[in-house]
Amino acid sequence: MNIRILCIGKMKETYWREASKEYEKRLSKYCSLTIIELKEDSSLEKEGEDILKRLKEDDFVIALDMKGQQLTSEGLARRIESLAIEGKSKLVLVIGGSDGLSQEVLWRANLQISFSKLTFPHQMIRIFLLEQLYRSFKIIKGETYHK
């Protein structure tokens, strides 16, 4: 599976970058992963335009949004597995900046998910997402993973 993560903003702190690199290394066993950091803008619409121009018609897009569906780890794993079975091998996950995602990006998304009703920094959400992707592949493969 080819997974792209589109994120608004860069990882500034070393500890976030190190955590990201660790999960990228772990995920390399299961998928092709690309993380694209997009420029933060004062306009949500401009950020949305930048995201939308990077999406292809055959991409399955998952937007991370506080109002999205909350899944269990097993539920996310089942969803990823079913996408692979359906032949949808291009998965794009989108993380907005501090103001979230534009309505146009949310409309384009095939699925909107939320990790929590709480608000977290987008750098932390990226690490949560990478960890959950890794956990999903471990579940799909029937491999053990600590709880």
C-alpha atoms as one frame of an Amber mdcrd trajectory, in Angstrom:
protein
   0.000   0.000   0.000   1.161   3.528  -0.817   0.434   5.956   1.979   0.937
   9.696   1.806   0.435  11.972   4.764  -0.209  15.607   3.889   0.333  17.879
   6.880   0.111  21.583   7.362   3.241  22.792   9.132   6.660  21.408   9.888
   7.934  19.409  12.851  10.050  21.977  14.663  11.054  20.144  17.816  13.696
  17.420  17.677  11.681  14.989  19.809   8.749  15.080  17.339  11.084  14.538
  14.376  12.785  11.607  16.136   9.440   9.993  16.998   8.294  10.432  13.391
  11.482   8.871  12.020  11.105   5.883  14.346   7.558   5.156  13.157   8.520
   5.788   9.525  11.244   3.147   9.942   8.808   0.688  11.533   6.183   1.283
   8.831   8.674   0.704   5.994   8.178  -3.041   6.566   4.471  -2.742   5.707
   3.951   0.091   3.233   5.478   2.823   1.145   5.139   5.998   3.221   5.647
   9.606   2.170   5.119  12.580   4.464   4.618  15.938   2.772   4.769  19.032
   4.931   2.822  21.940   3.483   3.254  25.605   4.286   1.095  27.104   6.996
  -0.976  30.020   5.740  -3.146  32.595   7.468  -5.958  31.539   5.126  -7.619
  28.161   5.635  -8.816  28.332   2.033  -5.245  28.695   0.690  -4.100  25.742
   2.784  -7.059  23.795   1.406  -6.167  24.694  -2.181  -2.605  23.500  -1.608
  -3.895  20.194  -0.238  -6.463  19.684  -3.002  -3.981  20.240  -5.831  -1.875
  17.377  -4.440  -4.724  14.855  -4.496  -5.372  12.525  -7.402  -8.759  11.228
  -8.470  -7.950   7.650  -7.431  -6.610   8.597  -3.986  -8.649   7.389  -1.028
  -8.538  10.424   1.241  -8.917  10.304   5.009  -9.169  13.702   6.694  -8.373
  13.995  10.372 -11.068  16.228  11.809 -12.426  16.653  15.342 -15.963  16.074
  14.055 -14.998  12.888  12.226 -15.880   9.313  13.070 -14.043   7.810  16.026
 -12.650   4.358  15.313 -10.976   1.797  17.498  -7.500   0.635  16.498  -9.063
  -2.589  15.274 -11.657  -0.620  13.297  -8.964   1.417  11.570  -7.030  -1.756
  10.783 -10.159  -3.372   9.281 -10.769  -0.264   7.184  -7.202  -0.230   5.839
  -7.366  -3.952   5.136 -10.683  -3.625   3.289  -9.301  -0.773   1.182  -6.399
  -3.006   0.152  -8.788  -5.859  -0.698 -10.889  -3.435  -2.791  -7.740  -2.509
  -4.746  -7.477   0.991  -3.295  -3.735   1.092  -2.871  -3.296   4.881  -2.684
  -4.212   6.156   0.751  -3.800   9.842   1.607  -4.237  11.052   5.171  -4.609
  14.789   5.728  -3.726  16.668   8.913  -4.696  20.324   9.061  -2.975  23.115
  10.898  -4.112  24.935  14.007  -7.349  26.043  12.306  -8.198  22.575  10.993
  -9.108  21.804   7.375 -11.082  23.789   4.824 -14.608  22.694   4.007 -13.490
  21.826   0.465 -10.913  19.352   1.794 -13.499  17.803   4.108 -15.908  17.441
   1.164 -13.191  15.758  -0.932 -12.354  13.277   1.827 -13.729   9.762   1.456
 -13.649   9.392   5.229 -13.261  11.776   8.152 -11.860  10.398  11.389 -11.164
  11.858  14.793  -8.707  10.593  17.376 -10.413  12.489  20.172 -12.800  15.299
  20.946  -9.865  16.940  22.702  -7.625  19.395  20.843  -3.978  18.404  20.274
  -1.066  20.102  18.486  -0.845  18.921  14.866   2.698  17.604  15.490   1.352
  15.314  18.205  -1.513  14.169  15.981   1.022  13.206  13.314   2.779  10.937
  15.813  -0.596   9.506  16.935  -1.433   8.825  13.284   1.895   7.137  12.554
   1.539   4.984  15.676  -2.005   3.985  14.734  -0.942   3.118  11.176   1.838
   0.953  12.587  -0.575  -0.666  15.043  -3.067  -1.247  12.195  -0.528  -3.126
  10.099   0.491  -5.225  13.107  -3.189  -6.104  13.650  -3.720  -6.881   9.944
  -0.676  -9.193   9.925  -1.697 -10.864  13.193   1.506  -9.736  14.878   1.670
  -8.862  18.556   1.879  -5.270  19.697   1.882  -3.952  23.223  -1.321  -2.439
  24.558
